[in-house]
Amino acid sequence: MAGVNTEVRVLIVDDDALVRAGLTMMLDGAGGIAVVGEAADGDAAIGMADARGPDIVLMDIRMPKVNGITATRRLRARRDPPEVVVLTTFDTDENILHALRAGAGGFLLKDTPPAQIVNAIRKVAAGDPILSPRITRKLMDKMATHADDYERARTSFARLSDREHEVALAIARGNTNADIAAELFMSVATVKAHVSRVLTKLELSNRTQIALLAHDAGQA
């Protein structure tokens, strides 16, 4: 996560050279953001991330060699992983959900206005996942929850205390830490501690995955 008053370091990963050039020009012109590299596929992205240490990886999904989903999973498995924001065109398959399950902190569509892309990068760098409720719901509705997924999710949620369960469901509703603190009458610091324990107990890496697991468990 980028520190306060520091530049957000961004790695752009897309197999289209024109897209990479346009994003680089746009982001380099935004205050507080520095593009530290470009990669044309997921394999190159992993090596470049290790070498350049980005805070955010702006990741396409469909690429040759190693695709964005696999690259996201590998990056998020690192000891000190960068946040990943998927930037893709919308389609009707499950690619975006797979990317979120792999650990992406959010997703944007490629027709998102430049100012919103910049704002999203800053928010994710600050620890706030970026998910469009409309698109997230459409994608979730397209994914059939199988019985084994449901049972696995229910078993995972059973590990949580009552308070942790409340926090997890609030996260699944898209609430911020401040929202949860007000709703559950806790300090923000206490909410953060609960979130950390929820992630540890559920063996997840970010809030998006909590929301998806809640969906699988029939609790969101």
N, CA, C and O of each residue as an XYZ file, in Angstrom:
880
protein
N       0.842     -1.192      0.000
C       0.000      0.000      0.000
C       0.883      1.250      0.000
O       1.828      1.346      0.783
N       0.578      2.189     -0.865
C       1.371      3.399     -0.957
C       1.210      4.227      0.307
O       0.120      4.302      0.873
N       2.292      4.846      0.747
C       2.229      5.670      1.940
C       1.627      7.024      1.663
O       1.417      7.404      0.511
N       1.347      7.756      2.740
C       0.762      9.082      2.625
C       1.762     10.029      1.970
O       2.947     10.027      2.303
N       1.270     10.832      1.040
C       2.081     11.843      0.374
C       3.228     11.242     -0.435
O       4.239     11.912     -0.645
N       3.101     10.014     -0.888
C       4.095      9.421     -1.762
C       3.440      9.096     -3.091
O       2.219      8.961     -3.181
N       4.264      8.973     -4.117
C       3.736      8.616     -5.431
C       3.244      7.180     -5.435
O       3.848      6.303     -4.818
N       2.156      6.952     -6.124
C       1.658      5.596     -6.332
C       2.373      5.041     -7.563
O       2.266      5.590     -8.659
N       3.095      3.956     -7.363
C       3.879      3.350     -8.436
C       3.012      2.323     -9.164
O       2.487      1.394     -8.549
N       2.867      2.498    -10.481
C       1.944      1.673    -11.262
C       2.688      0.919    -12.356
O       3.516      1.482    -13.072
N       2.371     -0.374    -12.468
C       2.850     -1.198    -13.577
C       1.654     -1.490    -14.477
O       0.619     -1.960    -14.004
N       1.792     -1.214    -15.771
C       0.710     -1.425    -16.735
C       0.965     -2.723    -17.497
O       2.039     -2.927    -18.062
N      -0.048     -3.600    -17.501
C       0.087     -4.897    -18.165
C      -1.046     -5.063    -19.172
O      -2.210     -5.185    -18.791
N      -0.702     -5.066    -20.455
C      -1.691     -5.198    -21.523
C      -0.950     -5.609    -22.783
O       0.148     -5.119    -23.045
N      -1.544     -6.510    -23.571
C      -0.854     -6.960    -24.776
C      -0.991     -5.986    -25.937
O      -0.369     -6.192    -26.979
N      -1.784     -4.936    -25.789
C      -1.962     -3.917    -26.826
C      -1.032     -2.747    -26.541
O      -1.203     -2.034    -25.552
N      -0.044     -2.552    -27.416
C       0.945     -1.500    -27.202
C       0.308     -0.107    -27.177
O       0.752      0.769    -26.435
N      -0.729      0.090    -27.988
C      -1.389      1.395    -28.009
C      -2.111      1.671    -26.699
O      -2.110      2.799    -26.206
N      -2.732      0.630    -26.134
C      -3.393      0.790    -24.835
C      -2.372      1.139    -23.768
O      -2.591      2.044    -22.962
N      -1.253      0.421    -23.763
C      -0.206      0.706    -22.768
C       0.301      2.132    -22.903
O       0.482      2.830    -21.905
N       0.533      2.569    -24.146
C       1.056      3.919    -24.366
C       0.051      4.965    -23.909
O       0.427      5.961    -23.290
N      -1.222      4.745    -24.209
C      -2.242      5.707    -23.806
C      -2.385      5.789    -22.297
O      -2.506      6.881    -21.742
N      -2.371      4.635    -21.623
C      -2.474      4.623    -20.164
C      -1.254      5.271    -19.520
O      -1.375      6.009    -18.542
N      -0.078      4.989    -20.075
C       1.142      5.581    -19.529
C       1.098      7.098    -19.642
O       1.430      7.801    -18.688
N       0.696      7.600    -20.787
C       0.611      9.045    -20.979
C      -0.396      9.663    -20.016
O      -0.142     10.715    -19.430
N      -1.536      9.006    -19.857
C      -2.581      9.526    -18.987
C      -2.135      9.540    -17.523
O      -2.306     10.541    -16.828
N      -1.567      8.435    -17.065
C      -1.210      8.320    -15.652
C       0.006      9.168    -15.297
O       0.079      9.726    -14.202
N       0.957      9.266    -16.217
C       2.125     10.117    -15.953
C       1.732     11.582    -15.854
O       2.441     12.381    -15.243
N       0.595     11.934    -16.459
C       0.129     13.313    -16.377
C      -0.698     13.596    -15.144
O      -1.072     14.741    -14.890
N      -0.984     12.560    -14.377
C      -1.787     12.727    -13.156
C      -0.855     12.929    -11.967
O       0.161     12.245    -11.849
N      -1.189     13.841    -11.109
C      -0.352     14.102     -9.946
C      -0.319     12.926     -8.994
O      -1.352     12.316     -8.718
N       0.870     12.604     -8.488
C       0.997     11.586     -7.460
C       1.022     10.156     -7.966
O       0.947      9.218     -7.172
N       1.126      9.974     -9.289
C       1.189      8.630     -9.867
C       2.393      8.556    -10.801
O       2.626      9.461    -11.603
N       3.150      7.474    -10.689
C       4.304      7.272    -11.560
C       4.218      5.882    -12.182
O       4.121      4.887    -11.463
N       4.253      5.806    -13.511
C       4.287      4.517    -14.198
C       5.722      4.006    -14.164
O       6.628      4.648    -14.695
N       5.928      2.844    -13.535
C       7.285      2.321    -13.363
C       7.624      1.239    -14.376
O       8.746      0.732    -14.396
N       6.643      0.879    -15.229
C       6.951     -0.120    -16.237
C       5.726     -0.538    -17.013
O       4.593     -0.274    -16.611
N       5.973     -1.204    -18.150
C       4.911     -1.768    -18.981
C       5.274     -3.206    -19.318
O       6.445     -3.526    -19.523
N       4.268     -4.071    -19.373
C       4.494     -5.460    -19.743
C       3.394     -5.901    -20.698
O       2.255     -5.445    -20.598
N       3.742     -6.794    -21.627
C       2.805     -7.218    -22.659
C       2.093     -8.525    -22.338
O       1.175     -8.919    -23.057
N       2.501     -9.201    -21.271
C       1.813    -10.428    -20.861
C       2.092    -10.679    -19.390
O       2.935    -10.023    -18.779
N       1.362    -11.649    -18.829
C       1.460    -11.897    -17.408
C       2.823    -12.381    -16.958
O       3.259    -12.050    -15.855
N       3.504    -13.155    -17.785
C       4.822    -13.657    -17.421
C       5.804    -12.507    -17.252
O       6.537    -12.445    -16.265
N       5.814    -11.590    -18.229
C       6.693    -10.424    -18.138
C       6.300     -9.547    -16.960
O       7.159     -8.933    -16.327
N       5.008     -9.484    -16.662
C       4.532     -8.652    -15.549
C       5.086     -9.118    -14.220
O       5.441     -8.297    -13.374
N       5.163    -10.423    -14.025
C       5.649    -10.966    -12.758
C       7.113    -10.594    -12.542
O       7.496    -10.156    -11.457
N       7.929    -10.771    -13.581
C       9.338    -10.402    -13.473
C       9.530     -8.917    -13.266
O      10.382     -8.499    -12.481
N       8.730     -8.105    -13.976
C       8.872     -6.669    -13.842
C       8.396     -6.184    -12.479
O       8.974     -5.256    -11.912
N       7.350     -6.805    -11.952
C       6.875     -6.432    -10.623
C       7.946     -6.705     -9.577
O       8.142     -5.901     -8.666
N       8.641     -7.833     -9.702
C       9.719     -8.148     -8.763
C      10.836     -7.120     -8.852
O      11.441     -6.757     -7.844
N      11.104     -6.653    -10.076
C      12.215     -5.717    -10.273
C      11.859     -4.274     -9.944
O      12.708     -3.528     -9.456
N      10.620     -3.868    -10.203
C      10.246     -2.459    -10.082
C       9.475     -2.128     -8.802
O       9.404     -0.962     -8.416
N       8.906     -3.115     -8.151
C       8.182     -2.878     -6.905
C       7.006     -1.929     -7.012
O       6.949     -0.952     -6.266
N       6.053     -2.181     -7.920
C       4.893     -1.285     -8.033
C       3.954     -1.431     -6.837
O       3.920     -2.472     -6.182
N       3.194     -0.373     -6.564
C       2.115     -0.445     -5.574
C       0.867     -1.048     -6.195
O       0.127     -1.789     -5.548
N       0.647     -0.716     -7.472
C      -0.540     -1.146     -8.206
C      -0.115     -1.763     -9.533
O       0.750     -1.235    -10.231
N      -0.738     -2.892     -9.869
C      -0.581     -3.450    -11.213
C      -1.926     -3.313    -11.902
O      -2.928     -3.863    -11.445
N      -1.942     -2.575    -13.006
C      -3.147     -2.402    -13.809
C      -3.133     -3.508    -14.852
O      -2.343     -3.468    -15.795
N      -4.005     -4.493    -14.683
C      -3.868     -5.780    -15.366
C      -5.004     -6.068    -16.352
O      -6.180     -6.040    -15.989
N      -4.634     -6.341    -17.595
C      -5.595     -6.864    -18.556
C      -5.804     -8.349    -18.252
O      -4.984     -8.955    -17.561
N      -6.885     -8.938    -18.755
C      -7.144    -10.353    -18.501
C      -6.660    -11.226    -19.653
O      -5.890    -12.164    -19.445
N      -7.102    -10.926    -20.841
C      -6.805    -11.804    -21.972
C      -5.507    -11.381    -22.640
O      -5.445    -10.372    -23.342
N      -4.464    -12.184    -22.402
C      -3.143    -11.913    -22.960
C      -2.489    -13.233    -23.327
O      -2.862    -14.276    -22.790
N      -1.509    -13.204    -24.243
C      -0.807    -14.444    -24.607
C       0.096    -14.920    -23.478
O       0.327    -14.201    -22.506
N       0.595    -16.119    -23.616
C       1.503    -16.738    -22.640
C       0.788    -16.895    -21.306
O       0.011    -17.835    -21.133
N       1.035    -15.999    -20.363
C       0.375    -16.059    -19.061
C      -0.713    -14.991    -19.013
O      -0.425    -13.805    -19.176
N      -1.962    -15.402    -18.789
C      -3.051    -14.425    -18.800
C      -3.117    -13.653    -17.481
O      -2.394    -13.951    -16.531
N      -3.995    -12.665    -17.450
C      -4.063    -11.788    -16.295
C      -4.539    -12.466    -15.025
O      -4.140    -12.073    -13.929
N      -5.384    -13.477    -15.152
C      -5.877    -14.184    -13.968
C      -4.745    -14.946    -13.295
O      -4.556    -14.850    -12.082
N      -4.000    -15.699    -14.083
C      -2.873    -16.456    -13.534
C      -1.821    -15.516    -12.960
O      -1.276    -15.764    -11.885
N      -1.540    -14.432    -13.686
C      -0.546    -13.475    -13.208
C      -0.992    -12.833    -11.892
O      -0.181    -12.632    -10.988
N      -2.281    -12.514    -11.793
C      -2.804    -11.928    -10.557
C      -2.622    -12.897     -9.393
O      -2.174    -12.500     -8.318
N      -2.963    -14.146     -9.602
C      -2.826    -15.153     -8.539
C      -1.367    -15.268     -8.089
O      -1.089    -15.354     -6.893
N      -0.447    -15.270     -9.040
C       0.973    -15.401     -8.689
C       1.488    -14.156     -7.970
O       2.247    -14.257     -7.006
N       1.072    -12.988     -8.444
C       1.519    -11.753     -7.797
C       0.992    -11.653     -6.377
O       1.726    -11.278     -5.463
N      -0.275    -11.986     -6.188
C      -0.883    -11.858     -4.866
C      -0.355    -12.894     -3.876
O      -0.545    -12.757     -2.668
N       0.310    -13.932     -4.393
C       0.914    -14.942     -3.519
C       2.286    -14.517     -3.007
O       2.874    -15.200     -2.168
N       2.803    -13.382     -3.513
C       4.095    -12.894     -3.062
C       4.038    -12.474     -1.599
O       2.960    -12.229     -1.057
N       5.198    -12.393     -0.969
C       5.280    -12.028      0.443
C       4.749    -10.622      0.691
O       4.009    -10.396      1.649
N       5.124     -9.673     -0.170
C       4.651     -8.289     -0.051
C       4.033     -7.898     -1.387
O       4.651     -7.166     -2.160
N       2.832     -8.372     -1.670
C       2.290     -8.267     -3.029
C       1.780     -6.870     -3.367
O       1.323     -6.140     -2.487
N       1.861     -6.503     -4.639
C       1.207     -5.277     -5.075
C      -0.293     -5.510     -5.155
O      -0.743     -6.650     -5.270
N      -1.064     -4.436     -5.095
C      -2.492     -4.545     -5.380
C      -2.672     -4.690     -6.887
O      -1.880     -4.166     -7.671
N      -3.711     -5.399     -7.277
C      -3.986     -5.592     -8.700
C      -5.371     -5.039     -9.021
O      -6.354     -5.366     -8.356
N      -5.431     -4.208    -10.036
C      -6.707     -3.710    -10.543
C      -6.859     -4.218    -11.972
O      -6.038     -3.918    -12.840
N      -7.900     -4.977    -12.203
C      -8.154     -5.492    -13.545
C      -8.763     -4.391    -14.398
O      -9.707     -3.722    -13.977
N      -8.226     -4.206    -15.587
C      -8.760     -3.245    -16.554
C      -9.072     -4.026    -17.818
O      -8.160     -4.447    -18.529
N     -10.353     -4.221    -18.105
C     -10.724     -5.128    -19.181
C     -11.994     -4.656    -19.867
O     -12.683     -3.761    -19.376
N     -12.293     -5.257    -20.991
C     -13.584     -5.038    -21.629
C     -14.589     -5.989    -20.997
O     -14.229     -7.097    -20.598
N     -15.844     -5.567    -20.902
C     -16.859     -6.411    -20.262
C     -17.309     -7.499    -21.220
O     -17.590     -7.238    -22.389
N     -17.375     -8.728    -20.707
C     -17.973     -9.807    -21.485
C     -18.829    -10.652    -20.541
O     -18.917    -10.367    -19.347
N     -19.440    -11.665    -21.074
C     -20.436    -12.393    -20.289
C     -19.874    -13.646    -19.633
O     -20.614    -14.371    -18.968
N     -18.583    -13.919    -19.802
C     -18.048    -15.103    -19.142
C     -17.600    -14.764    -17.723
O     -17.910    -13.682    -17.225
N     -16.887    -15.655    -17.075
C     -16.575    -15.502    -15.660
C     -15.163    -14.985    -15.422
O     -14.658    -15.079    -14.303
N     -14.520    -14.442    -16.445
C     -13.125    -14.038    -16.300
C     -12.905    -13.052    -15.155
O     -11.954    -13.190    -14.386
N     -13.781    -12.062    -15.044
C     -13.566    -11.044    -14.028
C     -13.731    -11.639    -12.631
O     -12.953    -11.334    -11.727
N     -14.733    -12.478    -12.458
C     -14.893    -13.128    -11.157
C     -13.685    -13.984    -10.819
O     -13.233    -14.002     -9.674
N     -13.162    -14.691    -11.806
C     -11.970    -15.489    -11.560
C     -10.806    -14.593    -11.128
O     -10.031    -14.960    -10.244
N     -10.686    -13.428    -11.748
C      -9.612    -12.508    -11.389
C      -9.775    -12.014     -9.953
O      -8.796    -11.907     -9.216
N     -11.014    -11.712     -9.556
C     -11.257    -11.262     -8.191
C     -10.938    -12.370     -7.198
O     -10.380    -12.111     -6.131
N     -11.291    -13.599     -7.546
C     -10.967    -14.715     -6.669
C      -9.457    -14.914     -6.573
O      -8.950    -15.385     -5.554
N      -8.754    -14.561     -7.621
C      -7.297    -14.689     -7.604
C      -6.634    -13.623     -6.733
O      -5.443    -13.710     -6.438
N      -7.410    -12.615     -6.323
C      -6.856    -11.619     -5.410
C      -6.862    -10.194     -5.910
O      -6.317     -9.312     -5.247
N      -7.470     -9.937     -7.072
C      -7.514     -8.559     -7.560
C      -8.303     -7.679     -6.595
O      -9.312     -8.107     -6.035
N      -7.840     -6.457     -6.409
C      -8.501     -5.529     -5.505
C      -9.697     -4.841     -6.124
O     -10.393     -4.081     -5.450
N      -9.946     -5.093     -7.394
C     -11.095     -4.505     -8.054
C     -10.965     -4.607     -9.554
O     -10.010     -5.193    -10.063
N     -11.907     -4.048    -10.252
C     -11.816     -4.046    -11.706
C     -12.453     -2.791    -12.269
O     -13.327     -2.173    -11.660
N     -11.986     -2.444    -13.444
C     -12.509     -1.317    -14.204
C     -12.729     -1.780    -15.634
O     -12.057     -2.693    -16.114
N     -13.664     -1.151    -16.302
C     -13.856     -1.412    -17.718
C     -12.983     -0.462    -18.528
O     -12.671      0.642    -18.079
N     -12.594     -0.893    -19.713
C     -11.672     -0.080    -20.508
C     -12.297      1.202    -21.030
O     -11.581      2.090    -21.494
N     -13.621      1.317    -20.964
C     -14.248      2.572    -21.369
C     -14.472      3.506    -20.172
O     -15.176      4.509    -20.292
N     -13.878      3.180    -19.025
C     -13.979      4.049    -17.857
C     -13.289      5.380    -18.156
O     -12.181      5.378    -18.693
N     -13.908      6.514    -17.827
C     -13.271      7.819    -18.066
C     -11.916      7.918    -17.369
O     -11.753      7.387    -16.270
N     -10.948      8.584    -17.984
C      -9.598      8.681    -17.410
C      -9.574      9.147    -15.963
O      -8.833      8.593    -15.151
N     -10.373     10.157    -15.624
C     -10.365     10.670    -14.251
C     -10.782      9.600    -13.256
O     -10.271      9.562    -12.136
N     -11.707      8.727    -13.652
C     -12.155      7.655    -12.762
C     -11.104      6.566    -12.616
O     -10.984      5.953    -11.556
N     -10.341      6.323    -13.680
C      -9.249      5.352    -13.585
C      -8.201      5.860    -12.604
O      -7.716      5.111    -11.756
N      -7.858      7.134    -12.725
C      -6.880      7.736    -11.808
C      -7.378      7.655    -10.372
O      -6.627      7.280     -9.471
N      -8.634      8.004    -10.160
C      -9.202      7.969     -8.816
C      -9.225      6.550     -8.261
O      -8.954      6.339     -7.079
N      -9.544      5.585     -9.105
C      -9.583      4.188     -8.669
C      -8.204      3.709     -8.237
O      -8.073      3.023     -7.223
N      -7.190      4.061     -8.990
C      -5.822      3.666     -8.637
C      -5.439      4.235     -7.278
O      -4.851      3.544     -6.446
N      -5.777      5.492     -7.066
C      -5.455      6.107     -5.773
C      -6.205      5.425     -4.629
O      -5.646      5.217     -3.552
N      -7.457      5.083     -4.861
C      -8.253      4.458     -3.800
C      -7.746      3.058     -3.469
O      -7.632      2.695     -2.299
N      -7.445      2.279     -4.494
C      -6.949      0.933     -4.240
C      -5.596      0.991     -3.539
O      -5.319      0.180     -2.656
N      -4.754      1.942     -3.925
C      -3.460      2.107     -3.263
C      -3.632      2.464     -1.793
O      -2.778      2.143     -0.966
N      -4.744      3.131     -1.468
C      -5.022      3.516     -0.087
C      -5.740      2.409      0.681
O      -6.044      2.568      1.863
N      -6.010      1.288      0.012
C      -6.629      0.168      0.699
C      -8.117      0.015      0.494
O      -8.747     -0.811      1.155
N      -8.697      0.792     -0.407
C     -10.137      0.714     -0.664
C     -10.385     -0.008     -1.982
O     -10.004      0.500     -3.037
N     -11.019     -1.190     -1.945
C     -11.280     -1.912     -3.189
C     -12.243     -1.150     -4.088
O     -13.143     -0.465     -3.602
N     -12.059     -1.266     -5.376
C     -12.907     -0.585     -6.344
C     -13.735     -1.618     -7.090
O     -13.221     -2.365     -7.923
N     -15.016     -1.648     -6.781
C     -15.936     -2.558     -7.441
C     -17.191     -1.786     -7.816
O     -17.771     -1.096     -6.978
N     -17.608     -1.897     -9.052
C     -18.868     -1.305     -9.458
C     -19.996     -2.205     -8.982
O     -20.086     -3.345     -9.440
N     -20.863     -1.745     -8.081
C     -21.945     -2.608     -7.592
C     -22.803     -3.174     -8.715
O     -23.214     -4.334     -8.661
N     -23.074     -2.368     -9.725
C     -23.928     -2.834    -10.827
C     -23.277     -3.990    -11.578
O     -23.910     -5.015    -11.828
N     -22.022     -3.816    -11.931
C     -21.347     -4.849    -12.706
C     -21.051     -6.066    -11.833
O     -21.175     -7.202    -12.291
N     -20.663     -5.836    -10.586
C     -20.393     -6.948     -9.684
C     -21.622     -7.824     -9.527
O     -21.525     -9.049     -9.586
N     -22.775     -7.205     -9.326
C     -23.993     -7.982     -9.173
C     -24.325     -8.763    -10.438
O     -24.739     -9.919    -10.361
N     -24.148     -8.137    -11.609
C     -24.424     -8.838    -12.856
C     -23.515    -10.051    -12.990
O     -23.962    -11.128    -13.386
N     -22.242     -9.876    -12.660
C     -21.303    -10.974    -12.786
C     -21.616    -12.082    -11.796
O     -21.571    -13.263    -12.143
N     -21.933    -11.705    -10.565
C     -22.253    -12.713     -9.554
C     -23.494    -13.509     -9.947
O     -23.558    -14.721     -9.740
N     -24.475    -12.815    -10.513
C     -25.703    -13.488    -10.905
C     -25.473    -14.489    -12.035
O     -26.236    -15.443    -12.184
N     -24.424    -14.277    -12.833
C     -24.130    -15.179    -13.937
C     -23.435    -16.448    -13.475
O     -23.412    -17.450    -14.189
N     -22.867    -16.399    -12.270
C     -22.088    -17.533    -11.800
C     -22.951    -18.448    -10.952
O     -23.419    -18.047     -9.887
N     -23.164    -19.661    -11.406
C     -23.939    -20.625    -10.621
C     -23.103    -21.099     -9.450
O     -21.946    -21.480     -9.624
N     -23.684    -21.080     -8.250
C     -22.991    -21.562     -7.070
C     -23.261    -23.052     -6.924
O     -24.399    -23.449     -6.674
N     -22.251    -23.871     -7.072
C     -22.408    -25.303     -6.980
C     -22.471    -25.727     -5.511
O     -22.047    -24.990     -4.621
N     -23.003    -26.919     -5.276
C     -23.187    -27.387     -3.905
C     -21.872    -27.451     -3.140
O     -21.824    -27.097     -1.961
N     -20.790    -27.906     -3.808
C     -19.520    -28.019     -3.097
C     -18.962    -26.644     -2.750
O     -18.351    -26.476     -1.695
N     -19.166    -25.649     -3.635
C     -18.743    -24.283     -3.332
C     -19.519    -23.739     -2.143
O     -18.956    -23.075     -1.273
N     -20.807    -24.023     -2.113
C     -21.665    -23.550     -1.034
C     -21.228    -24.150      0.297
O     -21.086    -23.432      1.287
N     -21.015    -25.446      0.324
C     -20.629    -26.101      1.575
C     -19.259    -25.645      2.039
O     -19.032    -25.453      3.233
N     -18.343    -25.470      1.094
C     -17.002    -25.010      1.447
C     -17.060    -23.607      2.038
O     -16.382    -23.311      3.021
N     -17.871    -22.748      1.435
C     -17.997    -21.378      1.918
C     -18.653    -21.344      3.297
O     -18.216    -20.604      4.178
N     -19.698    -22.142      3.483
C     -20.381    -22.195      4.777
C     -19.430    -22.691      5.870
O     -19.432    -22.174      6.987
N     -18.626    -23.691      5.537
C     -17.657    -24.215      6.509
C     -16.638    -23.139      6.877
O     -16.255    -23.006      8.039
N     -16.205    -22.375      5.876
C     -15.235    -21.305      6.143
C     -15.823    -20.252      7.072
O     -15.167    -19.821      8.020
N     -17.053    -19.839      6.804
C     -17.679    -18.814      7.633
C     -17.918    -19.297      9.061
O     -17.999    -18.489      9.985
N     -18.030    -20.602      9.240
C     -18.248    -21.146     10.578
C     -17.034    -20.944     11.483
O     -17.146    -21.071     12.702
N     -15.871    -20.631     10.894
C     -14.671    -20.381     11.699
C     -14.716    -19.030     12.406
O     -13.949    -18.789     13.339
N     -15.606    -18.156     11.968
C     -15.624    -16.783     12.481
C     -16.440    -16.684     13.766
O     -17.408    -17.416     13.970
N     -16.020    -15.758     14.626
C     -16.836    -15.432     15.794
C     -18.057    -14.645     15.320
O     -18.131    -14.230     14.164
N     -19.011    -14.447     16.228
C     -20.213    -13.703     15.851
C     -19.860    -12.299     15.367
O     -20.412    -11.830     14.371
N     -18.953    -11.632     16.058
C     -18.574    -10.268     15.682
C     -17.839    -10.258     14.350
O     -18.089     -9.394     13.509
N     -16.938    -11.207     14.153
C     -16.215    -11.294     12.885
C     -17.186    -11.575     11.736
O     -17.016    -11.062     10.630
N     -18.187    -12.381     12.006
C     -19.198    -12.679     10.994
C     -19.952    -11.417     10.602
O     -20.214    -11.190      9.421
N     -20.303    -10.596     11.588
C     -20.981     -9.328     11.304
C     -20.105     -8.426     10.439
O     -20.585     -7.796      9.497
N     -18.829     -8.373     10.769
C     -17.898     -7.540      9.996
C     -17.778     -8.070      8.571
O     -17.777     -7.295      7.615
N     -17.677     -9.383      8.430
C     -17.552     -9.992      7.094
C     -18.766     -9.677      6.225
O     -18.622     -9.360      5.045
N     -19.962     -9.765      6.809
C     -21.166     -9.474      6.032
C     -21.250     -7.991      5.673
O     -21.735     -7.638      4.598
N     -20.780     -7.127      6.568
C     -20.750     -5.692      6.260
C     -19.797     -5.412      5.106
O     -20.088     -4.584      4.242
N     -18.664     -6.099      5.092
C     -17.721     -5.971      3.979
C     -18.391     -6.431      2.686
O     -18.246     -5.791      1.645
N     -19.121     -7.540      2.757
C     -19.798     -8.073      1.567
C     -20.828     -7.094      1.021
O     -21.117     -7.098     -0.176
N     -21.386     -6.249      1.900
C     -22.337     -5.226      1.447
C     -21.633     -4.011      0.865
O     -22.292     -3.083      0.395
N     -20.308     -4.001      0.888
C     -19.547     -2.904      0.315
C     -19.247     -1.780      1.280
O     -18.835     -0.701      0.855
N     -19.444     -2.002      2.573
C     -19.214     -0.946      3.564
C     -17.731     -0.711      3.792
O     -16.934     -1.648      3.759
N     -17.369      0.527      4.020
C     -16.004      0.878      4.386
C     -15.784      0.601      5.868
O     -16.731      0.302      6.595
N     -14.541      0.699      6.312
C     -14.256      0.513      7.739
C     -15.002      1.531      8.583
O     -15.492      1.206      9.664
N     -15.091      2.765      8.094
C     -15.806      3.808      8.839
C     -17.301      3.475      8.929
O     -17.923      3.669      9.973
N     -17.870      2.971      7.826
C     -19.279      2.570      7.828
C     -19.528      1.462      8.853
O     -20.498      1.500      9.611
N     -18.623      0.470      8.857
C     -18.776     -0.666      9.768
C     -18.647     -0.212     11.214
O     -19.394     -0.663     12.083
N     -17.696      0.684     11.468
C     -17.512      1.195     12.831
C     -18.780      1.872     13.339
O     -19.184      1.669     14.484
N     -19.408      2.680     12.477
C     -20.632      3.373     12.880
C     -21.789      2.392     13.073
O     -22.577      2.526     14.010
N     -21.882      1.409     12.185
C     -22.984      0.451     12.238
C     -22.893     -0.465     13.456
O     -23.907     -0.789     14.076
N     -21.661     -0.884     13.798
C     -21.466     -1.866     14.864
C     -20.949     -1.245     16.168
O     -20.621     -1.952     17.121
N     -20.886      0.089     16.187
C     -20.485      0.819     17.391
C     -19.090      0.397     17.873
O     -18.892      0.047     19.037
N     -18.150      0.441     16.953
C     -16.753      0.129     17.253
C     -15.878      1.248     16.719
O     -16.313      2.054     15.897
N     -14.646      1.290     17.192
C     -13.689      2.223     16.614
C     -13.204      1.675     15.275
O     -13.300      0.475     15.019
N     -12.686      2.555     14.426
C     -12.153      2.112     13.136
C     -10.976      1.172     13.357
O     -10.797      0.210     12.610
N     -10.171      1.450     14.384
C      -9.030      0.582     14.677
C      -9.491     -0.829     15.031
O      -8.868     -1.810     14.625
N     -10.583     -0.930     15.788
C     -11.123     -2.249     16.141
C     -11.656     -2.960     14.913
O     -11.483     -4.170     14.767
N     -12.310     -2.207     14.022
C     -12.793     -2.806     12.775
C     -11.628     -3.365     11.968
O     -11.702     -4.481     11.453
N     -10.559     -2.593     11.860
C      -9.388     -3.053     11.105
C      -8.834     -4.342     11.689
O      -8.423     -5.238     10.951
N      -8.823     -4.438     13.028
C      -8.331     -5.659     13.677
C      -9.233     -6.843     13.341
O      -8.747     -7.943     13.076
N     -10.541     -6.617     13.350
C     -11.481     -7.683     12.992
C     -11.301     -8.101     11.534
O     -11.309     -9.291     11.220
N     -11.140     -7.116     10.644
C     -10.938     -7.431      9.219
C      -9.703     -8.296      9.041
O      -9.722     -9.269      8.287
N      -8.634     -7.944      9.731
C      -7.396     -8.712      9.640
C      -7.606    -10.148     10.104
O      -7.102    -11.084      9.482
N      -8.350    -10.326     11.199
C      -8.616    -11.683     11.692
C      -9.506    -12.466     10.730
O      -9.306    -13.663     10.525
N     -10.489    -11.783     10.140
C     -11.363    -12.446      9.164
C     -10.552    -12.952      7.979
O     -10.720    -14.092      7.548
N      -9.675    -12.106      7.456
C      -8.844    -12.505      6.322
C      -7.973    -13.698      6.678
O      -7.815    -14.621      5.878
N      -7.408    -13.679      7.882
C      -6.540    -14.776      8.317
C      -7.332    -16.076      8.463
O      -6.913    -17.120      7.962
N      -8.472    -16.013      9.147
C      -9.266    -17.225      9.379
C      -9.822    -17.809      8.086
O      -9.912    -19.027      7.937
N     -10.195    -16.937      7.155
C     -10.759    -17.420      5.896
C      -9.695    -17.726      4.851
O      -9.995    -18.220      3.764
N      -8.428    -17.421      5.203
C      -7.294    -17.652      4.299
C      -7.482    -16.909      2.975
O      -7.305    -17.468      1.893
N      -7.850    -15.614      3.102
C      -8.062    -14.755      1.944
C      -7.084    -13.605      1.983
O      -6.426    -13.370      2.996
N      -6.986    -12.877      0.861
C      -5.998    -11.804      0.796
C      -6.602    -10.409      0.742
O      -5.885     -9.430      0.951
N      -7.902    -10.285      0.467
C      -8.480     -8.950      0.426
C      -9.993     -8.983      0.638
O     -10.599    -10.051      0.712
N     -10.583     -7.804      0.732
C     -12.003     -7.664      1.040
C     -12.897     -8.183     -0.082
O     -13.992     -8.686      0.169
N     -12.433     -8.061     -1.296
C     -13.218     -8.549     -2.427
C     -13.478    -10.042     -2.302
O     -14.585    -10.511     -2.568
N     -12.461    -10.783     -1.899
C     -12.617    -12.225     -1.756
C     -13.582    -12.569     -0.621
O     -14.283    -13.579     -0.689
N     -13.622    -11.733      0.424
C     -14.602    -11.936      1.490
C     -16.017    -11.826      0.907
O     -16.883    -12.652      1.197
N     -16.235    -10.808      0.094
C     -17.555    -10.608     -0.510
C     -17.945    -11.774     -1.398
O     -19.099    -12.202     -1.385
N     -17.007    -12.290     -2.164
C     -17.302    -13.405     -3.046
C     -17.586    -14.675     -2.249
O     -18.460    -15.457     -2.622
N     -16.852    -14.886     -1.153
C     -17.096    -16.061     -0.326
C     -18.478    -15.965      0.339
O     -19.191    -16.960      0.466
N     -18.835    -14.750      0.756
C     -20.164    -14.554      1.342
C     -21.248    -14.877      0.320
O     -22.283    -15.450      0.661
N     -21.008    -14.509     -0.919
C     -21.952    -14.831     -1.987
C     -22.094    -16.332     -2.150
O     -23.207    -16.848     -2.250
N     -20.970    -17.034     -2.178
C     -20.997    -18.485     -2.309
C     -21.751    -19.147     -1.153
O     -22.426    -20.161     -1.330
N     -21.620    -18.547      0.036
C     -22.264    -19.106      1.225
C     -23.737    -18.736      1.325
O     -24.423    -19.141      2.263
N     -24.220    -17.966      0.354
C     -25.621    -17.551      0.370
C     -25.919    -16.479      1.412
O     -27.049    -16.355      1.884
N     -24.888    -15.704      1.769
C     -25.053    -14.710      2.814
C     -24.883    -13.286      2.303
O     -24.773    -12.350      3.095
N     -24.862    -13.120      1.001
C     -24.731    -11.777      0.435
C     -25.659    -11.636     -0.768
O     -25.703    -10.576     -1.393
